[in-house]
Amino acid sequence: MRRDEWTAVLSNHLLYEYEEVLKRDAATLSLNLEDVDHILNALCARGEEWPLTHNWEPVLPDPDDEPLVQLAQESAALVIVTHNTGHLQPAVKLGIQVLKPREFLATLQLSK
């Protein structure tokens, strides 16, 4: 992100999800709550905010994951980067790649 090789697209829902998971798992990730706040602030500073519309037709079996696919579709994002690739496979039918972080980083290395 710092090199402008890619842009994170963010919604309020996604940021709240990141905050919840990172703060819940902070100790496991060797982070403290201040570290989490710094990470979220950095994402907000570099990311592109995108408001979600209210007329979205669900495509996933888990409604909790739905806003992520909605964000990708409405913002014309090409890729969703997640460890939860199995649950988000329906996004592929919408033309959105679903990659694990390791796979995404490998594509960045190939593009250099």
PDB file as gemmi writes it, atoms N, CA and C in Angstrom:
CRYST1    1.000    1.000    1.000  90.00  90.00  90.00 P 1                      
ATOM      1  N   MET A   1       0.826  -1.190   0.000  1.00  0.00           N  
ATOM      2  CA  MET A   1       0.000   0.000   0.000  1.00  0.00           C  
ATOM      3  C   MET A   1       0.869   1.253   0.000  1.00  0.00           C  
ATOM      4  N   ARG A   2       1.949   1.230   0.774  1.00  0.00           N  
ATOM      5  CA  ARG A   2       2.814   2.416   0.839  1.00  0.00           C  
ATOM      6  C   ARG A   2       3.426   2.756  -0.507  1.00  0.00           C  
ATOM      7  N   ARG A   3       3.638   1.749  -1.335  1.00  0.00           N  
ATOM      8  CA  ARG A   3       4.232   1.969  -2.666  1.00  0.00           C  
ATOM      9  C   ARG A   3       3.174   2.173  -3.738  1.00  0.00           C  
ATOM     10  N   ASP A   4       1.925   2.285  -3.333  1.00  0.00           N  
ATOM     11  CA  ASP A   4       0.814   2.473  -4.264  1.00  0.00           C  
ATOM     12  C   ASP A   4       0.724   1.367  -5.317  1.00  0.00           C  
ATOM     13  N   GLU A   5       1.089   0.148  -4.933  1.00  0.00           N  
ATOM     14  CA  GLU A   5       0.971  -0.994  -5.833  1.00  0.00           C  
ATOM     15  C   GLU A   5      -0.439  -1.571  -5.806  1.00  0.00           C  
ATOM     16  N   TRP A   6      -1.179  -1.280  -4.744  1.00  0.00           N  
ATOM     17  CA  TRP A   6      -2.563  -1.713  -4.612  1.00  0.00           C  
ATOM     18  C   TRP A   6      -3.255  -0.793  -3.609  1.00  0.00           C  
ATOM     19  N   THR A   7      -4.562  -0.810  -3.639  1.00  0.00           N  
ATOM     20  CA  THR A   7      -5.359   0.032  -2.754  1.00  0.00           C  
ATOM     21  C   THR A   7      -6.333  -0.826  -1.974  1.00  0.00           C  
ATOM     22  N   ALA A   8      -6.391  -0.607  -0.679  1.00  0.00           N  
ATOM     23  CA  ALA A   8      -7.390  -1.276   0.152  1.00  0.00           C  
ATOM     24  C   ALA A   8      -8.688  -0.487   0.042  1.00  0.00           C  
ATOM     25  N   VAL A   9      -9.773  -1.178  -0.211  1.00  0.00           N  
ATOM     26  CA  VAL A   9     -11.090  -0.555  -0.244  1.00  0.00           C  
ATOM     27  C   VAL A   9     -11.774  -0.934   1.064  1.00  0.00           C  
ATOM     28  N   LEU A  10     -12.270   0.066   1.775  1.00  0.00           N  
ATOM     29  CA  LEU A  10     -12.785  -0.147   3.116  1.00  0.00           C  
ATOM     30  C   LEU A  10     -14.203   0.378   3.265  1.00  0.00           C  
ATOM     31  N   SER A  11     -14.973  -0.326   4.064  1.00  0.00           N  
ATOM     32  CA  SER A  11     -16.296   0.155   4.474  1.00  0.00           C  
ATOM     33  C   SER A  11     -16.292   0.191   5.999  1.00  0.00           C  
ATOM     34  N   ASN A  12     -17.246   0.896   6.583  1.00  0.00           N  
ATOM     35  CA  ASN A  12     -17.359   0.901   8.042  1.00  0.00           C  
ATOM     36  C   ASN A  12     -17.496  -0.516   8.571  1.00  0.00           C  
ATOM     37  N   HIS A  13     -18.310  -1.318   7.903  1.00  0.00           N  
ATOM     38  CA  HIS A  13     -18.524  -2.694   8.344  1.00  0.00           C  
ATOM     39  C   HIS A  13     -17.208  -3.469   8.390  1.00  0.00           C  
ATOM     40  N   LEU A  14     -16.404  -3.331   7.334  1.00  0.00           N  
ATOM     41  CA  LEU A  14     -15.137  -4.065   7.276  1.00  0.00           C  
ATOM     42  C   LEU A  14     -14.180  -3.580   8.369  1.00  0.00           C  
ATOM     43  N   LEU A  15     -14.115  -2.287   8.595  1.00  0.00           N  
ATOM     44  CA  LEU A  15     -13.239  -1.772   9.647  1.00  0.00           C  
ATOM     45  C   LEU A  15     -13.664  -2.267  11.025  1.00  0.00           C  
ATOM     46  N   TYR A  16     -14.958  -2.298  11.291  1.00  0.00           N  
ATOM     47  CA  TYR A  16     -15.439  -2.828  12.571  1.00  0.00           C  
ATOM     48  C   TYR A  16     -15.086  -4.305  12.713  1.00  0.00           C  
ATOM     49  N   GLU A  17     -15.192  -5.033  11.612  1.00  0.00           N  
ATOM     50  CA  GLU A  17     -14.825  -6.457  11.627  1.00  0.00           C  
ATOM     51  C   GLU A  17     -13.335  -6.621  11.921  1.00  0.00           C  
ATOM     52  N   TYR A  18     -12.497  -5.847  11.238  1.00  0.00           N  
ATOM     53  CA  TYR A  18     -11.052  -5.893  11.501  1.00  0.00           C  
ATOM     54  C   TYR A  18     -10.761  -5.580  12.965  1.00  0.00           C  
ATOM     55  N   GLU A  19     -11.393  -4.528  13.475  1.00  0.00           N  
ATOM     56  CA  GLU A  19     -11.150  -4.134  14.863  1.00  0.00           C  
ATOM     57  C   GLU A  19     -11.559  -5.245  15.827  1.00  0.00           C  
ATOM     58  N   GLU A  20     -12.722  -5.819  15.606  1.00  0.00           N  
ATOM     59  CA  GLU A  20     -13.208  -6.886  16.490  1.00  0.00           C  
ATOM     60  C   GLU A  20     -12.251  -8.071  16.502  1.00  0.00           C  
ATOM     61  N   VAL A  21     -11.864  -8.534  15.327  1.00  0.00           N  
ATOM     62  CA  VAL A  21     -11.003  -9.715  15.235  1.00  0.00           C  
ATOM     63  C   VAL A  21      -9.605  -9.415  15.771  1.00  0.00           C  
ATOM     64  N   LEU A  22      -9.026  -8.275  15.371  1.00  0.00           N  
ATOM     65  CA  LEU A  22      -7.672  -7.957  15.820  1.00  0.00           C  
ATOM     66  C   LEU A  22      -7.605  -7.746  17.327  1.00  0.00           C  
ATOM     67  N   LYS A  23      -8.583  -7.099  17.903  1.00  0.00           N  
ATOM     68  CA  LYS A  23      -8.560  -6.881  19.349  1.00  0.00           C  
ATOM     69  C   LYS A  23      -8.848  -8.170  20.110  1.00  0.00           C  
ATOM     70  N   ARG A  24      -9.700  -9.000  19.569  1.00  0.00           N  
ATOM     71  CA  ARG A  24      -9.983 -10.294  20.200  1.00  0.00           C  
ATOM     72  C   ARG A  24      -8.740 -11.178  20.198  1.00  0.00           C  
ATOM     73  N   ASP A  25      -7.989 -11.159  19.087  1.00  0.00           N  
ATOM     74  CA  ASP A  25      -6.839 -12.049  18.916  1.00  0.00           C  
ATOM     75  C   ASP A  25      -5.502 -11.340  19.101  1.00  0.00           C  
ATOM     76  N   ALA A  26      -5.513 -10.147  19.678  1.00  0.00           N  
ATOM     77  CA  ALA A  26      -4.290  -9.349  19.787  1.00  0.00           C  
ATOM     78  C   ALA A  26      -3.153 -10.115  20.468  1.00  0.00           C  
ATOM     79  N   ALA A  27      -3.420 -10.731  21.585  1.00  0.00           N  
ATOM     80  CA  ALA A  27      -2.358 -11.439  22.310  1.00  0.00           C  
ATOM     81  C   ALA A  27      -1.778 -12.572  21.472  1.00  0.00           C  
ATOM     82  N   THR A  28      -2.627 -13.308  20.780  1.00  0.00           N  
ATOM     83  CA  THR A  28      -2.173 -14.397  19.918  1.00  0.00           C  
ATOM     84  C   THR A  28      -1.295 -13.878  18.787  1.00  0.00           C  
ATOM     85  N   LEU A  29      -1.579 -12.671  18.326  1.00  0.00           N  
ATOM     86  CA  LEU A  29      -0.825 -12.057  17.229  1.00  0.00           C  
ATOM     87  C   LEU A  29       0.362 -11.239  17.742  1.00  0.00           C  
ATOM     88  N   SER A  30       0.629 -11.320  19.036  1.00  0.00           N  
ATOM     89  CA  SER A  30       1.704 -10.546  19.676  1.00  0.00           C  
ATOM     90  C   SER A  30       1.518  -9.042  19.484  1.00  0.00           C  
ATOM     91  N   LEU A  31       0.276  -8.603  19.593  1.00  0.00           N  
ATOM     92  CA  LEU A  31      -0.067  -7.185  19.488  1.00  0.00           C  
ATOM     93  C   LEU A  31      -0.713  -6.737  20.786  1.00  0.00           C  
ATOM     94  N   ASN A  32      -0.615  -5.439  21.066  1.00  0.00           N  
ATOM     95  CA  ASN A  32      -1.424  -4.879  22.141  1.00  0.00           C  
ATOM     96  C   ASN A  32      -2.513  -4.032  21.486  1.00  0.00           C  
ATOM     97  N   LEU A  33      -3.442  -3.535  22.284  1.00  0.00           N  
ATOM     98  CA  LEU A  33      -4.570  -2.794  21.718  1.00  0.00           C  
ATOM     99  C   LEU A  33      -4.128  -1.510  21.019  1.00  0.00           C  
ATOM    100  N   GLU A  34      -3.069  -0.902  21.501  1.00  0.00           N  
ATOM    101  CA  GLU A  34      -2.526   0.288  20.837  1.00  0.00           C  
ATOM    102  C   GLU A  34      -1.966  -0.063  19.456  1.00  0.00           C  
ATOM    103  N   ASP A  35      -1.309  -1.226  19.345  1.00  0.00           N  
ATOM    104  CA  ASP A  35      -0.811  -1.692  18.045  1.00  0.00           C  
ATOM    105  C   ASP A  35      -1.965  -1.846  17.057  1.00  0.00           C  
ATOM    106  N   VAL A  36      -3.055  -2.436  17.532  1.00  0.00           N  
ATOM    107  CA  VAL A  36      -4.232  -2.633  16.672  1.00  0.00           C  
ATOM    108  C   VAL A  36      -4.752  -1.290  16.185  1.00  0.00           C  
ATOM    109  N   ASP A  37      -4.844  -0.324  17.082  1.00  0.00           N  
ATOM    110  CA  ASP A  37      -5.320   1.008  16.688  1.00  0.00           C  
ATOM    111  C   ASP A  37      -4.397   1.629  15.634  1.00  0.00           C  
ATOM    112  N   HIS A  38      -3.088   1.445  15.779  1.00  0.00           N  
ATOM    113  CA  HIS A  38      -2.136   1.976  14.795  1.00  0.00           C  
ATOM    114  C   HIS A  38      -2.325   1.307  13.424  1.00  0.00           C  
ATOM    115  N   ILE A  39      -2.544   0.011  13.432  1.00  0.00           N  
ATOM    116  CA  ILE A  39      -2.769  -0.715  12.181  1.00  0.00           C  
ATOM    117  C   ILE A  39      -4.041  -0.210  11.500  1.00  0.00           C  
ATOM    118  N   LEU A  40      -5.099  -0.084  12.266  1.00  0.00           N  
ATOM    119  CA  LEU A  40      -6.365   0.393  11.698  1.00  0.00           C  
ATOM    120  C   LEU A  40      -6.244   1.829  11.193  1.00  0.00           C  
ATOM    121  N   ASN A  41      -5.536   2.664  11.933  1.00  0.00           N  
ATOM    122  CA  ASN A  41      -5.330   4.044  11.484  1.00  0.00           C  
ATOM    123  C   ASN A  41      -4.531   4.091  10.192  1.00  0.00           C  
ATOM    124  N   ALA A  42      -3.522   3.230  10.059  1.00  0.00           N  
ATOM    125  CA  ALA A  42      -2.727   3.182   8.828  1.00  0.00           C  
ATOM    126  C   ALA A  42      -3.589   2.737   7.653  1.00  0.00           C  
ATOM    127  N   LEU A  43      -4.446   1.741   7.871  1.00  0.00           N  
ATOM    128  CA  LEU A  43      -5.360   1.303   6.807  1.00  0.00           C  
ATOM    129  C   LEU A  43      -6.287   2.432   6.383  1.00  0.00           C  
ATOM    130  N   CYS A  44      -6.814   3.140   7.350  1.00  0.00           N  
ATOM    131  CA  CYS A  44      -7.731   4.244   7.038  1.00  0.00           C  
ATOM    132  C   CYS A  44      -7.009   5.369   6.298  1.00  0.00           C  
ATOM    133  N   ALA A  45      -5.772   5.622   6.664  1.00  0.00           N  
ATOM    134  CA  ALA A  45      -5.016   6.700   6.026  1.00  0.00           C  
ATOM    135  C   ALA A  45      -4.701   6.388   4.564  1.00  0.00           C  
ATOM    136  N   ARG A  46      -4.478   5.121   4.256  1.00  0.00           N  
ATOM    137  CA  ARG A  46      -4.094   4.721   2.898  1.00  0.00           C  
ATOM    138  C   ARG A  46      -5.233   4.129   2.076  1.00  0.00           C  
ATOM    139  N   GLY A  47      -6.258   3.648   2.752  1.00  0.00           N  
ATOM    140  CA  GLY A  47      -7.351   2.965   2.058  1.00  0.00           C  
ATOM    141  C   GLY A  47      -8.351   3.935   1.448  1.00  0.00           C  
ATOM    142  N   GLU A  48      -9.206   3.369   0.620  1.00  0.00           N  
ATOM    143  CA  GLU A  48     -10.269   4.133  -0.037  1.00  0.00           C  
ATOM    144  C   GLU A  48     -11.596   3.765   0.612  1.00  0.00           C  
ATOM    145  N   GLU A  49     -12.256   4.761   1.187  1.00  0.00           N  
ATOM    146  CA  GLU A  49     -13.541   4.516   1.852  1.00  0.00           C  
ATOM    147  C   GLU A  49     -14.632   4.337   0.809  1.00  0.00           C  
ATOM    148  N   TRP A  50     -15.490   3.341   1.028  1.00  0.00           N  
ATOM    149  CA  TRP A  50     -16.573   3.067   0.093  1.00  0.00           C  
ATOM    150  C   TRP A  50     -17.849   2.765   0.873  1.00  0.00           C  
ATOM    151  N   PRO A  51     -18.867   3.608   0.758  1.00  0.00           N  
ATOM    152  CA  PRO A  51     -20.130   3.330   1.459  1.00  0.00           C  
ATOM    153  C   PRO A  51     -20.908   2.227   0.733  1.00  0.00           C  
ATOM    154  N   LEU A  52     -21.541   1.373   1.490  1.00  0.00           N  
ATOM    155  CA  LEU A  52     -22.341   0.291   0.905  1.00  0.00           C  
ATOM    156  C   LEU A  52     -23.770   0.773   0.647  1.00  0.00           C  
ATOM    157  N   THR A  53     -24.351   0.286  -0.440  1.00  0.00           N  
ATOM    158  CA  THR A  53     -25.734   0.635  -0.748  1.00  0.00           C  
ATOM    159  C   THR A  53     -26.682  -0.256   0.053  1.00  0.00           C  
ATOM    160  N   HIS A  54     -27.952   0.074  -0.001  1.00  0.00           N  
ATOM    161  CA  HIS A  54     -28.953  -0.696   0.759  1.00  0.00           C  
ATOM    162  C   HIS A  54     -29.703  -1.700  -0.104  1.00  0.00           C  
ATOM    163  N   ASN A  55     -29.438  -1.724  -1.390  1.00  0.00           N  
ATOM    164  CA  ASN A  55     -30.215  -2.602  -2.286  1.00  0.00           C  
ATOM    165  C   ASN A  55     -29.412  -3.796  -2.773  1.00  0.00           C  
ATOM    166  N   TRP A  56     -28.625  -4.412  -1.917  1.00  0.00           N  
ATOM    167  CA  TRP A  56     -27.786  -5.548  -2.264  1.00  0.00           C  
ATOM    168  C   TRP A  56     -28.568  -6.858  -2.165  1.00  0.00           C  
ATOM    169  N   GLU A  57     -28.427  -7.688  -3.181  1.00  0.00           N  
ATOM    170  CA  GLU A  57     -29.036  -9.023  -3.173  1.00  0.00           C  
ATOM    171  C   GLU A  57     -27.991 -10.031  -2.692  1.00  0.00           C  
ATOM    172  N   PRO A  58     -28.215 -10.706  -1.584  1.00  0.00           N  
ATOM    173  CA  PRO A  58     -27.228 -11.634  -1.027  1.00  0.00           C  
ATOM    174  C   PRO A  58     -26.816 -12.745  -1.997  1.00  0.00           C  
ATOM    175  N   VAL A  59     -25.536 -13.129  -1.926  1.00  0.00           N  
ATOM    176  CA  VAL A  59     -25.007 -14.211  -2.756  1.00  0.00           C  
ATOM    177  C   VAL A  59     -24.318 -15.284  -1.919  1.00  0.00           C  
ATOM    178  N   LEU A  60     -24.209 -15.062  -0.618  1.00  0.00           N  
ATOM    179  CA  LEU A  60     -23.500 -15.992   0.262  1.00  0.00           C  
ATOM    180  C   LEU A  60     -24.447 -16.657   1.250  1.00  0.00           C  
ATOM    181  N   PRO A  61     -24.090 -17.854   1.706  1.00  0.00           N  
ATOM    182  CA  PRO A  61     -24.912 -18.506   2.722  1.00  0.00           C  
ATOM    183  C   PRO A  61     -24.776 -17.856   4.108  1.00  0.00           C  
ATOM    184  N   ASP A  62     -23.627 -17.215   4.390  1.00  0.00           N  
ATOM    185  CA  ASP A  62     -23.399 -16.586   5.695  1.00  0.00           C  
ATOM    186  C   ASP A  62     -23.581 -15.076   5.578  1.00  0.00           C  
ATOM    187  N   PRO A  63     -24.644 -14.532   6.163  1.00  0.00           N  
ATOM    188  CA  PRO A  63     -24.905 -13.098   6.045  1.00  0.00           C  
ATOM    189  C   PRO A  63     -23.804 -12.225   6.647  1.00  0.00           C  
ATOM    190  N   ASP A  64     -23.019 -12.762   7.588  1.00  0.00           N  
ATOM    191  CA  ASP A  64     -21.932 -11.982   8.187  1.00  0.00           C  
ATOM    192  C   ASP A  64     -20.816 -11.681   7.184  1.00  0.00           C  
ATOM    193  N   ASP A  65     -20.654 -12.536   6.179  1.00  0.00           N  
ATOM    194  CA  ASP A  65     -19.617 -12.346   5.160  1.00  0.00           C  
ATOM    195  C   ASP A  65     -20.102 -11.495   3.986  1.00  0.00           C  
ATOM    196  N   GLU A  66     -21.385 -11.318   3.898  1.00  0.00           N  
ATOM    197  CA  GLU A  66     -21.997 -10.646   2.750  1.00  0.00           C  
ATOM    198  C   GLU A  66     -21.441  -9.236   2.471  1.00  0.00           C  
ATOM    199  N   PRO A  67     -21.255  -8.388   3.508  1.00  0.00           N  
ATOM    200  CA  PRO A  67     -20.763  -7.034   3.211  1.00  0.00           C  
ATOM    201  C   PRO A  67     -19.393  -7.000   2.532  1.00  0.00           C  
ATOM    202  N   LEU A  68     -18.587  -8.029   2.730  1.00  0.00           N  
ATOM    203  CA  LEU A  68     -17.278  -8.053   2.079  1.00  0.00           C  
ATOM    204  C   LEU A  68     -17.415  -8.243   0.570  1.00  0.00           C  
ATOM    205  N   VAL A  69     -18.274  -9.160   0.159  1.00  0.00           N  
ATOM    206  CA  VAL A  69     -18.517  -9.361  -1.270  1.00  0.00           C  
ATOM    207  C   VAL A  69     -19.222  -8.143  -1.852  1.00  0.00           C  
ATOM    208  N   GLN A  70     -20.150  -7.590  -1.111  1.00  0.00           N  
ATOM    209  CA  GLN A  70     -20.846  -6.387  -1.564  1.00  0.00           C  
ATOM    210  C   GLN A  70     -19.840  -5.249  -1.782  1.00  0.00           C  
ATOM    211  N   LEU A  71     -18.935  -5.063  -0.851  1.00  0.00           N  
ATOM    212  CA  LEU A  71     -17.918  -4.016  -0.971  1.00  0.00           C  
ATOM    213  C   LEU A  71     -17.066  -4.237  -2.213  1.00  0.00           C  
ATOM    214  N   ALA A  72     -16.632  -5.446  -2.431  1.00  0.00           N  
ATOM    215  CA  ALA A  72     -15.806  -5.736  -3.605  1.00  0.00           C  
ATOM    216  C   ALA A  72     -16.577  -5.464  -4.893  1.00  0.00           C  
ATOM    217  N   GLN A  73     -17.800  -5.922  -4.957  1.00  0.00           N  
ATOM    218  CA  GLN A  73     -18.611  -5.746  -6.176  1.00  0.00           C  
ATOM    219  C   GLN A  73     -18.911  -4.270  -6.437  1.00  0.00           C  
ATOM    220  N   GLU A  74     -19.366  -3.566  -5.433  1.00  0.00           N  
ATOM    221  CA  GLU A  74     -19.773  -2.170  -5.623  1.00  0.00           C  
ATOM    222  C   GLU A  74     -18.590  -1.238  -5.877  1.00  0.00           C  
ATOM    223  N   SER A  75     -17.414  -1.587  -5.375  1.00  0.00           N  
ATOM    224  CA  SER A  75     -16.240  -0.734  -5.574  1.00  0.00           C  
ATOM    225  C   SER A  75     -15.428  -1.151  -6.800  1.00  0.00           C  
ATOM    226  N   ALA A  76     -15.854  -2.213  -7.465  1.00  0.00           N  
ATOM    227  CA  ALA A  76     -15.139  -2.764  -8.626  1.00  0.00           C  
ATOM    228  C   ALA A  76     -13.752  -3.275  -8.241  1.00  0.00           C  
ATOM    229  N   ALA A  77     -13.622  -3.752  -7.010  1.00  0.00           N  
ATOM    230  CA  ALA A  77     -12.361  -4.368  -6.584  1.00  0.00           C  
ATOM    231  C   ALA A  77     -12.180  -5.675  -7.356  1.00  0.00           C  
ATOM    232  N   LEU A  78     -10.961  -5.979  -7.683  1.00  0.00           N  
ATOM    233  CA  LEU A  78     -10.672  -7.175  -8.459  1.00  0.00           C  
ATOM    234  C   LEU A  78     -10.414  -8.391  -7.586  1.00  0.00           C  
ATOM    235  N   VAL A  79     -10.050  -8.153  -6.319  1.00  0.00           N  
ATOM    236  CA  VAL A  79      -9.608  -9.240  -5.446  1.00  0.00           C  
ATOM    237  C   VAL A  79     -10.128  -9.024  -4.029  1.00  0.00           C  
ATOM    238  N   ILE A  80     -10.542 -10.124  -3.394  1.00  0.00           N  
ATOM    239  CA  ILE A  80     -10.772 -10.159  -1.950  1.00  0.00           C  
ATOM    240  C   ILE A  80      -9.631 -10.988  -1.377  1.00  0.00           C  
ATOM    241  N   VAL A  81      -8.929 -10.438  -0.399  1.00  0.00           N  
ATOM    242  CA  VAL A  81      -7.828 -11.148   0.251  1.00  0.00           C  
ATOM    243  C   VAL A  81      -8.317 -11.571   1.629  1.00  0.00           C  
ATOM    244  N   THR A  82      -8.339 -12.883   1.871  1.00  0.00           N  
ATOM    245  CA  THR A  82      -8.913 -13.413   3.105  1.00  0.00           C  
ATOM    246  C   THR A  82      -8.401 -14.827   3.360  1.00  0.00           C  
ATOM    247  N   HIS A  83      -8.414 -15.220   4.620  1.00  0.00           N  
ATOM    248  CA  HIS A  83      -8.159 -16.626   4.948  1.00  0.00           C  
ATOM    249  C   HIS A  83      -9.445 -17.442   4.789  1.00  0.00           C  
ATOM    250  N   ASN A  84     -10.564 -16.772   4.683  1.00  0.00           N  
ATOM    251  CA  ASN A  84     -11.889 -17.394   4.600  1.00  0.00           C  
ATOM    252  C   ASN A  84     -12.292 -17.626   3.130  1.00  0.00           C  
ATOM    253  N   THR A  85     -11.414 -18.221   2.356  1.00  0.00           N  
ATOM    254  CA  THR A  85     -11.672 -18.365   0.923  1.00  0.00           C  
ATOM    255  C   THR A  85     -12.849 -19.292   0.611  1.00  0.00           C  
ATOM    256  N   GLY A  86     -13.033 -20.309   1.405  1.00  0.00           N  
ATOM    257  CA  GLY A  86     -14.111 -21.265   1.141  1.00  0.00           C  
ATOM    258  C   GLY A  86     -15.488 -20.637   1.166  1.00  0.00           C  
ATOM    259  N   HIS A  87     -15.745 -19.809   2.180  1.00  0.00           N  
ATOM    260  CA  HIS A  87     -17.061 -19.191   2.312  1.00  0.00           C  
ATOM    261  C   HIS A  87     -17.322 -18.109   1.270  1.00  0.00           C  
ATOM    262  N   LEU A  88     -16.264 -17.578   0.677  1.00  0.00           N  
ATOM    263  CA  LEU A  88     -16.422 -16.449  -0.245  1.00  0.00           C  
ATOM    264  C   LEU A  88     -16.335 -16.851  -1.718  1.00  0.00           C  
ATOM    265  N   GLN A  89     -16.304 -18.126  -2.013  1.00  0.00           N  
ATOM    266  CA  GLN A  89     -16.198 -18.584  -3.400  1.00  0.00           C  
ATOM    267  C   GLN A  89     -17.311 -18.084  -4.318  1.00  0.00           C  
ATOM    268  N   PRO A  90     -18.532 -17.864  -3.847  1.00  0.00           N  
ATOM    269  CA  PRO A  90     -19.548 -17.312  -4.744  1.00  0.00           C  
ATOM    270  C   PRO A  90     -19.154 -15.971  -5.360  1.00  0.00           C  
ATOM    271  N   ALA A  91     -18.225 -15.252  -4.755  1.00  0.00           N  
ATOM    272  CA  ALA A  91     -17.758 -13.972  -5.311  1.00  0.00           C  
ATOM    273  C   ALA A  91     -17.075 -14.174  -6.657  1.00  0.00           C  
ATOM    274  N   VAL A  92     -16.514 -15.347  -6.878  1.00  0.00           N  
ATOM    275  CA  VAL A  92     -15.831 -15.639  -8.146  1.00  0.00           C  
ATOM    276  C   VAL A  92     -16.811 -15.523  -9.309  1.00  0.00           C  
ATOM    277  N   LYS A  93     -18.066 -15.918  -9.100  1.00  0.00           N  
ATOM    278  CA  LYS A  93     -19.085 -15.802 -10.150  1.00  0.00           C  
ATOM    279  C   LYS A  93     -19.378 -14.350 -10.507  1.00  0.00           C  
ATOM    280  N   LEU A  94     -18.987 -13.424  -9.610  1.00  0.00           N  
ATOM    281  CA  LEU A  94     -19.178 -11.999  -9.863  1.00  0.00           C  
ATOM    282  C   LEU A  94     -17.923 -11.373 -10.496  1.00  0.00           C  
ATOM    283  N   GLY A  95     -16.928 -12.222 -10.796  1.00  0.00           N  
ATOM    284  CA  GLY A  95     -15.700 -11.733 -11.410  1.00  0.00           C  
ATOM    285  C   GLY A  95     -14.660 -11.238 -10.423  1.00  0.00           C  
ATOM    286  N   ILE A  96     -14.797 -11.637  -9.169  1.00  0.00           N  
ATOM    287  CA  ILE A  96     -13.880 -11.205  -8.117  1.00  0.00           C  
ATOM    288  C   ILE A  96     -13.003 -12.389  -7.717  1.00  0.00           C  
ATOM    289  N   GLN A  97     -11.687 -12.214  -7.776  1.00  0.00           N  
ATOM    290  CA  GLN A  97     -10.787 -13.252  -7.297  1.00  0.00           C  
ATOM    291  C   GLN A  97     -10.844 -13.309  -5.784  1.00  0.00           C  
ATOM    292  N   VAL A  98     -10.740 -14.495  -5.227  1.00  0.00           N  
ATOM    293  CA  VAL A  98     -10.692 -14.676  -3.775  1.00  0.00           C  
ATOM    294  C   VAL A  98      -9.373 -15.376  -3.476  1.00  0.00           C  
ATOM    295  N   LEU A  99      -8.449 -14.640  -2.850  1.00  0.00           N  
ATOM    296  CA  LEU A  99      -7.099 -15.153  -2.604  1.00  0.00           C  
ATOM    297  C   LEU A  99      -6.757 -15.134  -1.126  1.00  0.00           C  
ATOM    298  N   LYS A 100      -5.963 -16.111  -0.713  1.00  0.00           N  
ATOM    299  CA  LYS A 100      -5.379 -16.084   0.620  1.00  0.00           C  
ATOM    300  C   LYS A 100      -4.266 -15.028   0.609  1.00  0.00           C  
ATOM    301  N   PRO A 101      -3.940 -14.460   1.774  1.00  0.00           N  
ATOM    302  CA  PRO A 101      -2.890 -13.435   1.814  1.00  0.00           C  
ATOM    303  C   PRO A 101      -1.590 -13.884   1.143  1.00  0.00           C  
ATOM    304  N   ARG A 102      -1.184 -15.114   1.358  1.00  0.00           N  
ATOM    305  CA  ARG A 102       0.046 -15.643   0.754  1.00  0.00           C  
ATOM    306  C   ARG A 102      -0.035 -15.601  -0.777  1.00  0.00           C  
ATOM    307  N   GLU A 103      -1.191 -15.959  -1.310  1.00  0.00           N  
ATOM    308  CA  GLU A 103      -1.375 -15.935  -2.769  1.00  0.00           C  
ATOM    309  C   GLU A 103      -1.340 -14.505  -3.302  1.00  0.00           C  
ATOM    310  N   PHE A 104      -1.962 -13.592  -2.576  1.00  0.00           N  
ATOM    311  CA  PHE A 104      -1.960 -12.198  -2.993  1.00  0.00           C  
ATOM    312  C   PHE A 104      -0.548 -11.634  -2.995  1.00  0.00           C  
ATOM    313  N   LEU A 105       0.215 -11.919  -1.937  1.00  0.00           N  
ATOM    314  CA  LEU A 105       1.596 -11.435  -1.881  1.00  0.00           C  
ATOM    315  C   LEU A 105       2.425 -12.012  -3.024  1.00  0.00           C  
ATOM    316  N   ALA A 106       2.152 -13.265  -3.378  1.00  0.00           N  
ATOM    317  CA  ALA A 106       2.882 -13.874  -4.508  1.00  0.00           C  
ATOM    318  C   ALA A 106       2.560 -13.157  -5.805  1.00  0.00           C  
ATOM    319  N   THR A 107       1.308 -12.731  -6.008  1.00  0.00           N  
ATOM    320  CA  THR A 107       0.972 -11.997  -7.236  1.00  0.00           C  
ATOM    321  C   THR A 107       1.682 -10.650  -7.263  1.00  0.00           C  
ATOM    322  N   LEU A 108       1.861 -10.013  -6.103  1.00  0.00           N  
ATOM    323  CA  LEU A 108       2.594  -8.748  -6.055  1.00  0.00           C  
ATOM    324  C   LEU A 108       4.065  -8.967  -6.424  1.00  0.00           C  
ATOM    325  N   GLN A 109       4.632 -10.072  -5.966  1.00  0.00           N  
ATOM    326  CA  GLN A 109       6.026 -10.372  -6.290  1.00  0.00           C  
ATOM    327  C   GLN A 109       6.193 -10.625  -7.781  1.00  0.00           C  
ATOM    328  N   LEU A 110       5.212 -11.296  -8.394  1.00  0.00           N  
ATOM    329  CA  LEU A 110       5.284 -11.594  -9.836  1.00  0.00           C  
ATOM    330  C   LEU A 110       5.173 -10.344 -10.678  1.00  0.00           C  
ATOM    331  N   SER A 111       4.460  -9.346 -10.171  1.00  0.00           N  
ATOM    332  CA  SER A 111       4.242  -8.138 -10.966  1.00  0.00           C  
ATOM    333  C   SER A 111       5.428  -7.178 -10.925  1.00  0.00           C  
ATOM    334  N   LYS A 112       6.430  -7.493 -10.140  1.00  0.00           N  
ATOM    335  CA  LYS A 112       7.606  -6.601 -10.051  1.00  0.00           C  
ATOM    336  C   LYS A 112       8.555  -6.816 -11.202  1.00  0.00           C  
TER     337      LYS A 112                                                      
END                                                                             
